[in-house]
Amino acid sequence: MKTKIISLFTFILLLNNLKAQEKAKDSISAQYETSIQEVVIDGKKPLIKTKIDGLVYNVQSDPESRSKNLLEMMRKMPYLSLDSNENILFKGNTNFKILINGKETQLLTNNPKDVLKGIPASTIQNIEIITNPSSKYDAEGASGIINIITTKKMKEGYNASVNLGLRIPKQGYNAGFSLNVQQNKLGISAYGGGFIKNNPEIKYQNSQQTLLNNLIQNGRTSGKENGGYFNVNVSYEIDSFNLLNVQFGSNFANNKSNDFLNSNFSQHNILTENNNSNNNSDSNGKGFEASANYQIGFKNDKSQLLTFSYRFNNFDYAVNSLTDFQNRITNSENSINQNNNNQNSENTFQIDFVKNIKKVYLETGLKAILRKNISQYTSIPENLLNSDEFLNQQNIYAAYIATKFSLFNWNFQTGLRLESTDTNVNFTSTNTEVDQNYLNLIPNISIGKNWKEYHGINFGFSQRIKRPGINRLNPFTNQSNPYFQISGNPYLKPVVNNDLIANYYYNHKINLNLGLGYSFSNKIDLKVSSYDPVTNITRTTYENSSSISRLGLDYNLNYPVTKKLTLGINGNSAFFFIKGKVNGVQAENNLFTYYIYLSANYQFENNWNINSNLDINSRMPAGLLSTTNAFMGSSFSFSKSILDNKLSFSAYINNPFNKFRKAITETQGADFYQNNYLRDYYRSFGFNVTYKFGRLRDEIKSTRRKIENNDLSN
């Protein structure tokens, strides 16, 4: 009995003690509620996330994204670099595709450089860098695919951003916006922008030496550019098994340039011709695209999806050029008026099916691309033999199957793609036809393994097709320079590229990515130049007369020295082996190249950031006979964010120690040497302002399969 009483008494004491503790906790909690208004969790997402076919670069986790545009940010991303003209290189190659949210847009096909300059990196979520595209992608794109992700998982409501930018002395202005709205089952995502550029006058020089002749040209050029783009995507979830996506987009670009050129031509050290030419050129382009994707789910198997897709796009552009000559001796024509009008249209039909079969992810599909390109070009006077009309029709029919699975703790991605291509080119004036029909079976395999979630390796092999684009096929000959003529070649054939890659990555306190690759192609369509000693004209075109191989190492390292200081390096080293024939003469262009981009970022208190960068570029091949010169660049920038990071300001100076840069292209032929020198503005100043606002709570849905026409290269 005593034991029971003691136990009851103990229980009552314990209960009273618990009540007292609860009262104390409530009191302490009330005190903290009056003093603590907000709890901030300072955690950063990993900068790089690896996948079996590539990686994902988290732009929002990079502090430099607050002060740089998207093109500048690509300098520091694995496998990417920029050449001397700010063109993007993917593993040292120009043959790749750029997508936005998994979709191709004409904008990034025709004018990627200026568009990416106008997009603040702070408005981009992620960049997918796909080094070994699976068989679901078109067979074109030897180097890979860059997929720009503009939106994260979005919730019901809305968010938006606007941005403004200025760059001098080239007087470049850009503006853009993005908008995402989700209301019940309806989602709308839109983005757009525009740019204006006023390029001040710069100087250039062309020189050429042969055994008996010597040519020196001194020129000045200036111009104006403007362009704009708009794209909207509408998604409607009919029910839990049916989803519809519709997309519309348009873009335009205009360019005006004035070029003055003085030419001095000597034979046997005797001046035989001295003339001046003045060229005024106008080019205008506009495009439109529309697509629809209808996705069907299945009640009995949620992994099973069937998608029907259609896409239409067209792009028209015209080039008008008038060249006046003075003091011309060897040619009686004192003016040339050249016009080239192009109309390009494309219809694409696609069916995709995905399904999980036990532990195997299977995807398969059919696709048809119907293209029509028309070019009308005239020259006045007509005795220049540069007037004609040609029609280029190309139909591509494809089927693919791809799988993903795991075996013995290794991940596999394999597939096959079969593509049939029918091409017909018709020249109206001569009633001449060119027919090309070919069938390609394209394999793909990727193998990867991870250890302790921190590091892993990937291996891959794929074959890809490189089809010549309309710019390379167009036979129009630009004759505005009397001694140098440039034209396309309608007889070009596709090229098959073989690609072997091995990657190692380590992502823990530091981010390290290493990629070793070897690629080779035969009968590739490179630029070739030949000199005619009778007319003293150098003609440049494209020919399937070369083979090229590249053995390269790509590396990327990001090291957080402290919580505030981060250092990084991105680069590559490669051997290029190029050989071919020009007018029956064997030529080689073997070159060791390198690219190094060093970056440092320091984060101060109150959302202040400063960045400094240094990039070093070696000589690069520019065709079978040509190379570009090495150069070095630097930049410094700072940024400040206020209003909970909604409003950001940034300012920068590029290349403060060099006002101009010398861009030199050297061409060494069997019987001539050519040097093209351009002195362009290198030092620049600018600032950007970005404002983000709104709030989302429910994800905007998108079909998992959509049309991605990544099978052309220009």
Residue pairs with C-beta under 8 A, 6 or more apart in sequence:
44 61
45 58
45 60
45 61
46 58
46 61
46 507
46 511
47 57
47 58
47 61
47 62
47 511
47 558
48 55
48 56
48 57
48 58
48 78
48 505
48 507
48 511
48 513
48 556
48 558
49 55
49 56
49 58
49 507
50 56
50 456
50 458
50 503
50 505
50 507
50 513
52 404
52 411
52 412
52 413
52 446
52 447
52 448
52 458
53 130
53 131
53 132
53 133
53 134
53 413
53 446
53 460
54 128
54 129
54 130
54 131
54 132
54 144
55 78
55 128
55 129
55 131
55 505
55 513
56 126
56 127
56 128
56 129
57 77
57 78
57 126
57 127
57 128
57 129
58 125
58 126
59 65
59 73
59 121
59 124
59 125
59 126
59 127
60 122
60 124
60 125
60 126
62 73
62 76
62 121
63 566
63 601
63 603
63 609
63 611
64 73
64 76
64 121
64 599
64 601
64 609
64 611
64 637
65 73
65 120
65 121
65 122
65 124
66 121
66 122
66 609
66 639
66 641
66 648
66 650
67 609
67 611
67 637
67 638
67 639
67 650
67 651
67 652
67 688
68 120
68 121
68 611
68 637
68 650
68 652
69 116
69 117
69 118
69 119
69 120
69 121
69 165
69 688
70 116
70 117
70 119
70 120
70 121
70 124
70 148
71 82
71 86
71 88
71 113
71 116
71 117
72 117
72 121
72 635
73 121
73 124
73 127
74 80
74 82
74 88
74 116
74 127
74 146
75 81
75 82
75 570
75 597
75 613
75 615
76 556
76 568
76 570
76 597
76 599
76 613
77 127
77 129
77 556
77 570
78 129
78 513
78 515
78 554
78 555
78 556
78 570
79 90
79 91
79 129
79 131
79 144
79 515
79 554
79 556
79 572
80 88
80 89
80 90
80 129
80 146
80 570
81 88
81 89
81 92
81 570
81 571
81 572
81 595
81 597
81 617
82 88
82 89
82 615
83 89
83 617
83 620
83 628
84 617
84 620
84 628
84 629
84 631
84 661
84 663
85 663
86 113
87 94
87 113
88 94
88 96
88 98
88 112
88 113
88 116
88 146
89 595
90 96
90 143
90 144
90 146
91 131
91 143
91 144
91 515
91 517
91 519
91 550
91 552
91 554
91 572
92 550
92 552
92 572
92 574
92 576
92 593
92 595
92 620
93 142
93 143
93 519
93 550
94 143
94 713
95 140
95 141
95 142
95 143
95 466
95 497
95 713
96 141
96 142
96 143
96 144
96 145
96 146
97 104
97 140
97 141
97 145
97 146
97 708
97 710
98 108
98 109
98 112
98 145
98 146
98 147
98 148
99 105
99 108
99 145
99 146
99 147
99 148
99 708
99 710
100 108
100 147
100 148
100 150
100 231
101 147
101 148
101 149
101 150
101 151
101 189
101 233
101 702
102 147
102 702
102 706
102 708
103 247
103 291
103 706
103 707
103 708
104 707
104 708
104 709
104 710
105 229
105 231
105 249
105 251
105 289
106 249
106 251
106 287
106 289
106 313
106 315
107 115
107 229
107 231
107 249
107 251
107 287
108 115
108 116
109 712
109 714
110 251
110 253
110 285
110 287
110 315
110 317
111 227
111 251
111 253
111 285
114 195
114 197
114 225
114 227
114 253
115 193
115 195
115 227
115 229
117 172
117 174
117 195
118 165
118 174
118 175
118 176
118 193
118 194
118 195
119 176
119 193
120 163
120 165
120 176
120 688
120 690
122 648
122 690
122 692
123 150
123 161
123 163
123 176
123 178
123 690
123 692
124 148
124 149
124 150
125 149
125 150
125 151
125 152
126 149
127 146
127 147
127 148
127 149
128 145
128 146
128 147
128 148
128 149
129 144
129 146
130 137
130 144
130 145
130 146
130 147
131 144
131 460
131 501
131 503
131 515
132 144
132 444
132 446
132 458
132 460
132 461
132 462
132 499
132 501
133 141
133 144
133 145
133 444
133 462
133 464
133 710
134 402
134 413
134 415
134 444
134 446
135 400
135 401
135 402
135 415
135 416
135 417
135 442
135 443
135 444
136 352
136 363
136 365
136 400
136 402
136 415
137 145
137 708
137 710
138 367
138 398
138 419
138 708
138 709
138 710
138 711
139 398
139 417
139 419
139 440
139 442
139 463
139 464
139 465
139 711
140 464
140 465
140 466
140 467
140 710
140 711
140 712
140 713
141 464
141 710
141 711
141 713
142 464
142 466
142 497
142 499
142 519
142 521
145 710
150 178
150 189
150 191
151 178
151 180
151 189
151 700
153 699
154 180
154 182
154 187
154 189
154 696
154 698
154 699
154 700
155 182
155 695
155 696
155 697
155 698
155 699
156 182
156 183
156 184
156 696
156 697
156 698
157 181
157 182
157 694
157 695
157 696
157 697
157 698
158 179
158 180
158 181
158 182
158 694
158 695
158 696
159 179
159 180
159 692
159 693
159 694
159 695
159 696
160 177
160 178
160 179
160 180
160 692
160 693
160 694
161 177
161 178
161 690
161 691
161 692
161 693
162 175
162 176
162 177
162 690
162 691
163 174
163 175
163 176
163 177
163 193
163 688
163 689
163 690
163 691
164 174
164 175
164 688
164 689
165 172
165 173
165 174
165 175
165 686
165 687
165 688
165 689
166 172
166 173
166 686
166 687
167 173
167 684
167 685
167 686
168 684
168 685
168 686
169 200
169 681
169 683
169 684
169 685
170 197
170 198
170 199
170 200
170 681
170 684
171 196
171 197
171 198
171 200
172 195
172 196
172 197
172 198
172 686
173 195
173 196
173 197
174 193
174 194
174 195
174 196
175 193
175 194
175 195
176 191
176 192
176 193
176 194
177 190
177 191
177 192
177 193
178 189
178 190
178 191
179 188
179 189
179 190
179 191
180 187
180 188
180 189
180 190
180 694
180 696
180 700
181 187
181 188
181 189
182 188
182 696
182 697
182 698
182 699
182 700
185 236
185 237
185 238
186 234
186 235
186 236
187 234
187 235
187 236
187 700
187 701
188 232
188 233
188 234
188 235
188 700
189 232
189 233
189 235
189 700
190 230
190 231
190 232
190 233
191 230
191 231
192 228
192 229
192 230
192 231
193 228
193 229
194 226
194 227
194 228
194 229
195 225
195 226
195 227
195 228
196 224
196 225
196 226
197 224
197 225
197 226
198 224
199 222
199 223
199 224
199 225
200 222
200 681
201 220
201 221
201 222
202 220
202 221
202 222
202 678
202 679
202 680
202 681
203 218
203 219
203 220
203 678
203 679
204 218
204 219
204 220
204 221
204 676
204 677
204 678
204 679
205 216
205 217
205 218
205 219
205 675
205 676
205 677
206 215
206 216
206 217
206 219
206 481
206 483
206 484
206 674
206 675
206 676
206 677
207 214
207 215
207 216
207 217
207 674
207 675
207 677
208 214
208 215
208 483
208 531
208 538
208 672
208 673
208 674
208 675
209 215
209 672
209 673
210 531
210 533
210 671
210 672
210 673
211 671
212 267
212 268
213 265
213 266
213 267
213 533
213 536
214 265
214 266
214 269
215 263
215 264
215 265
215 266
215 483
215 536
216 263
216 264
217 261
217 262
217 263
217 264
217 481
217 483
218 261
218 262
219 259
219 260
219 261
219 262
220 259
220 260
221 257
221 258
221 259
221 260
222 257
222 258
223 255
223 256
223 257
223 258
224 255
224 256
224 257
225 253
225 254
225 255
225 256
226 253
226 254
227 251
227 252
227 253
227 254
228 251
228 252
229 249
229 250
229 251
229 252
230 249
230 250
230 251
231 247
231 248
231 249
232 247
232 248
232 249
233 245
233 246
233 247
233 702
234 245
234 246
234 247
235 243
235 244
235 245
235 700
235 701
235 702
236 243
236 244
237 243
237 701
238 244
240 297
241 296
241 297
241 298
241 299
242 294
242 295
242 296
242 297
243 294
243 295
243 297
243 701
243 702
243 703
244 292
244 293
244 294
244 295
245 291
245 292
245 293
245 294
245 295
245 702
245 703
245 706
246 290
246 291
246 292
246 293
247 289
247 290
247 291
247 292
248 289
248 290
249 288
249 289
249 290
250 286
250 287
250 288
250 289
251 286
251 287
252 284
252 285
252 286
252 287
253 283
253 284
253 285
253 286
254 282
254 283
254 284
254 285
255 281
255 282
255 283
255 284
256 280
256 281
256 282
257 279
257 280
257 281
258 278
258 279
258 280
258 281
259 277
259 278
259 279
259 280
259 281
259 480
260 276
260 277
260 278
260 279
261 276
261 277
261 278
261 279
261 481
262 274
262 275
262 276
263 273
263 274
263 275
263 276
263 277
263 482
263 483
264 271
264 273
264 274
265 271
265 272
265 273
265 274
265 483
265 536
266 272
272 329
272 330
273 328
273 329
273 330
274 327
275 325
275 326
275 327
275 328
275 329
275 482
276 325
276 326
276 327
277 323
277 324
277 325
277 326
277 480
277 481
277 482
278 323
278 324
279 321
279 322
279 323
279 324
279 480
280 321
280 322
281 319
281 320
281 321
281 322
281 480
282 319
282 320
282 321
283 317
283 318
283 319
283 320
284 317
284 318
285 315
285 316
285 317
285 318
286 315
286 316
286 317
287 313
287 314
287 315
287 316
288 313
288 314
289 311
289 312
289 313
289 314
290 311
290 312
290 313
291 309
291 310
291 311
291 312
291 706
291 707
292 309
292 310
292 311
293 307
293 308
293 309
293 703
293 705
293 706
293 707
294 307
294 308
294 309
294 703
295 305
295 306
295 307
295 703
295 704
295 705
296 305
296 306
296 307
297 304
297 305
298 304
298 305
298 306
301 355
301 356
303 354
303 355
303 356
304 353
304 354
304 355
304 356
305 352
305 353
305 354
305 355
305 704
305 705
306 351
306 352
306 353
307 350
307 351
307 352
307 353
307 703
307 704
307 705
307 706
308 350
308 351
309 348
309 349
309 350
309 351
309 352
309 703
309 705
309 706
309 707
310 347
310 348
310 349
310 350
310 707
311 346
311 347
311 348
311 350
311 707
311 709
312 345
312 346
312 347
312 348
313 345
313 346
314 343
314 344
314 345
314 346
315 344
316 341
316 342
316 343
316 344
317 342
318 339
318 340
318 341
318 342
319 338
319 339
319 340
320 338
320 339
321 336
321 337
321 338
321 339
321 478
321 480
322 335
322 336
322 337
322 338
323 335
323 336
323 337
323 338
323 479
323 480
324 334
324 335
325 331
325 333
325 334
325 335
325 336
325 482
326 334
328 334
328 482
331 482
333 381
333 384
336 379
336 380
336 381
336 384
336 479
336 480
337 379
337 380
338 377
338 378
338 379
338 380
338 386
338 476
338 478
338 479
338 480
339 376
339 377
339 378
339 379
340 375
340 376
340 377
340 474
340 476
341 375
341 376
341 377
342 373
342 374
342 375
342 376
342 470
342 474
343 372
343 373
343 374
344 371
344 372
344 373
344 374
344 470
345 371
345 372
345 373
346 369
346 370
346 371
346 372
346 709
347 369
347 370
348 367
348 368
348 369
348 370
348 707
348 709
349 367
349 368
350 365
350 366
350 367
350 368
350 705
350 707
351 365
351 366
351 367
352 363
352 364
352 365
352 705
353 363
353 364
353 365
354 361
354 362
354 363
354 704
354 705
355 362
355 363
356 362
359 405
359 406
360 403
360 404
360 405
361 403
361 404
361 405
362 401
362 402
362 403
363 401
363 402
363 403
364 399
364 400
364 401
364 402
365 399
365 400
365 705
366 398
366 399
367 396
367 397
367 398
367 399
367 400
367 707
368 395
368 396
368 397
368 398
369 394
369 395
369 396
369 398
369 709
369 711
370 395
371 392
371 393
371 394
371 395
371 396
372 391
372 392
372 393
373 391
373 392
373 393
373 394
373 470
373 473
374 389
374 390
374 391
374 392
375 389
375 390
375 392
375 470
375 474
375 475
375 476
376 389
377 386
377 387
377 388
377 389
377 474
377 475
377 476
378 386
378 387
379 386
379 387
379 479
384 479
386 476
386 477
386 479
387 429
388 427
388 428
388 429
388 430
388 475
389 427
389 428
389 429
390 425
390 426
390 427
390 428
390 475
390 490
391 424
391 425
391 426
391 428
392 423
392 424
392 425
392 470
392 473
392 490
393 423
393 424
393 425
394 421
394 422
394 423
394 424
394 467
395 421
395 422
395 423
396 419
396 420
396 421
396 422
396 711
397 419
397 420
398 417
398 418
398 419
398 420
399 417
399 418
400 415
400 416
400 417
400 418
401 415
401 416
402 413
402 414
402 415
402 416
402 444
403 412
403 413
403 414
403 415
404 411
404 412
404 413
405 411
405 412
406 412
409 449
410 447
410 448
410 449
411 447
411 448
411 449
411 450
412 445
412 446
412 447
413 444
413 445
413 446
413 447
414 444
414 445
414 446
415 443
415 444
415 445
416 441
416 442
416 443
416 444
417 441
417 442
417 444
418 439
418 440
418 441
418 442
419 439
419 440
419 442
419 465
420 437
420 438
420 439
420 440
421 436
421 437
421 438
421 439
421 440
421 467
421 494
422 436
422 437
423 434
423 435
423 436
423 437
424 433
424 434
424 435
424 436
425 433
425 434
425 435
425 473
425 490
426 432
426 433
426 434
427 433
427 490
434 490
434 491
436 493
438 494
440 463
440 465
440 494
440 496
442 462
442 463
442 464
442 465
443 461
443 462
443 463
444 460
444 461
444 462
444 463
445 460
445 461
445 462
446 458
446 459
446 460
447 458
447 459
447 460
448 456
448 457
448 458
448 459
449 456
449 457
450 456
454 506
454 507
454 508
455 504
455 505
455 506
455 507
455 508
456 504
456 505
457 502
457 503
457 504
457 505
458 501
458 502
458 503
458 505
459 501
459 502
459 503
460 499
460 500
460 501
460 502
460 503
461 498
461 499
461 500
461 501
462 499
463 496
463 497
463 498
463 499
464 496
464 497
464 499
465 494
465 495
465 496
465 497
465 711
466 494
466 495
466 496
466 497
466 521
466 524
466 525
466 713
467 494
467 711
467 712
467 713
468 489
468 492
468 493
468 494
468 525
468 542
468 713
469 712
469 713
469 714
470 714
471 488
471 714
472 488
472 489
472 492
472 525
472 542
472 714
473 488
473 489
473 490
473 492
474 487
474 488
474 490
475 487
475 488
475 489
475 490
476 487
476 488
477 485
477 486
477 487
478 485
478 486
478 487
479 485
482 537
483 536
483 537
483 538
484 537
484 538
484 540
485 537
485 538
485 539
485 540
486 539
486 540
486 541
487 539
487 540
487 541
488 541
488 542
489 525
489 541
489 542
489 543
492 525
492 542
492 543
492 544
493 523
493 525
493 544
495 521
495 522
495 523
495 524
495 525
495 544
496 521
496 522
497 519
497 520
497 521
498 519
498 520
498 521
499 517
499 518
499 519
500 517
500 518
500 519
501 515
501 516
501 517
502 515
502 516
502 517
503 513
503 514
503 515
503 516
504 512
504 513
504 514
504 515
505 511
505 512
505 513
505 514
506 512
509 560
510 557
510 558
510 559
510 560
511 556
511 557
511 558
512 556
512 557
513 554
513 555
513 556
513 557
514 553
514 554
514 555
515 553
515 554
515 555
516 552
516 553
516 554
517 550
517 551
517 552
517 554
518 549
518 550
518 551
518 552
519 549
519 550
520 547
520 548
520 549
520 550
521 547
521 548
521 549
522 547
523 544
523 545
523 546
523 547
524 544
524 546
524 547
524 548
525 542
525 543
525 544
526 542
526 543
526 545
526 546
526 548
526 578
526 580
526 623
526 624
527 540
527 541
527 542
527 622
527 623
527 624
527 626
528 540
528 541
528 542
528 543
528 545
528 546
528 580
528 582
528 623
528 624
528 625
529 538
529 539
529 540
529 582
529 623
529 625
529 626
529 667
529 669
529 674
530 538
530 539
530 582
530 583
530 669
531 537
531 538
531 669
531 671
531 672
532 538
532 539
533 671
538 672
538 674
543 580
545 580
545 581
545 582
545 624
546 578
546 579
546 580
546 624
547 578
547 579
547 580
548 576
548 577
548 578
549 576
549 577
550 574
550 575
550 576
550 577
551 574
551 575
552 572
552 573
552 574
552 575
553 572
553 573
553 574
554 571
554 572
555 569
555 570
555 571
555 572
556 568
556 569
556 570
556 571
557 568
557 569
557 570
558 566
558 567
558 568
559 566
559 567
559 568
560 566
561 567
563 603
564 602
564 603
564 604
565 600
565 601
565 602
565 603
566 600
566 601
566 602
567 598
567 599
567 600
568 598
568 599
568 600
568 601
569 596
569 597
569 598
569 599
570 597
570 599
571 594
571 595
571 596
571 597
572 593
572 594
572 595
573 592
573 593
573 594
573 595
574 592
574 593
574 594
575 590
575 591
575 592
575 593
576 589
576 590
576 591
576 592
576 593
576 621
577 588
577 590
578 588
578 589
578 590
578 591
578 621
578 624
579 586
579 587
579 588
579 589
579 590
579 624
580 586
580 587
580 624
581 587
582 624
582 625
582 669
582 670
583 670
585 670
587 624
587 625
587 669
587 670
589 621
589 623
589 624
589 625
589 626
589 627
591 619
591 620
591 621
591 627
592 618
593 618
593 619
593 620
593 621
594 616
594 617
594 618
595 615
595 616
595 617
595 618
596 615
596 616
597 613
597 614
597 615
597 616
598 613
598 614
598 615
599 611
599 612
599 613
600 611
600 612
600 613
601 609
601 610
601 611
602 609
602 610
603 609
604 610
606 640
607 640
607 641
607 642
607 645
608 638
608 639
608 640
609 638
609 639
609 640
610 636
610 637
610 638
611 635
611 636
611 637
611 638
611 639
612 634
612 635
612 636
612 637
613 634
613 635
613 636
614 632
614 633
614 634
615 632
615 633
615 634
616 630
616 632
617 630
617 631
617 632
617 633
618 630
619 627
619 628
619 629
619 630
620 627
620 628
621 627
622 628
622 665
623 667
625 667
625 668
625 669
626 665
626 666
626 667
626 668
627 665
627 666
628 663
628 664
628 665
629 662
629 663
629 664
629 665
629 666
631 661
631 662
631 663
633 654
633 655
633 661
633 682
634 654
634 655
634 656
634 657
635 652
635 653
635 654
635 655
636 652
636 653
636 656
637 650
637 651
637 652
637 653
638 650
638 651
638 652
639 648
639 649
639 650
639 651
640 648
640 649
640 650
641 647
641 648
641 649
642 648
645 692
646 691
646 692
646 693
647 689
647 690
647 691
647 692
648 688
648 689
648 690
648 691
649 687
649 688
649 689
650 687
650 688
650 689
651 685
651 686
651 687
651 688
652 685
652 686
652 687
653 683
653 684
653 685
654 682
654 683
654 684
654 685
654 686
655 661
655 682
655 683
655 684
656 683
658 682
658 683
659 681
659 682
659 683
660 679
660 680
660 681
660 682
660 683
661 679
661 680
661 681
661 682
662 677
662 678
662 679
663 677
663 678
663 679
663 680
664 675
664 676
664 677
664 678
665 675
665 676
666 673
666 674
666 675
666 676
667 673
667 674
667 675
667 676
668 674
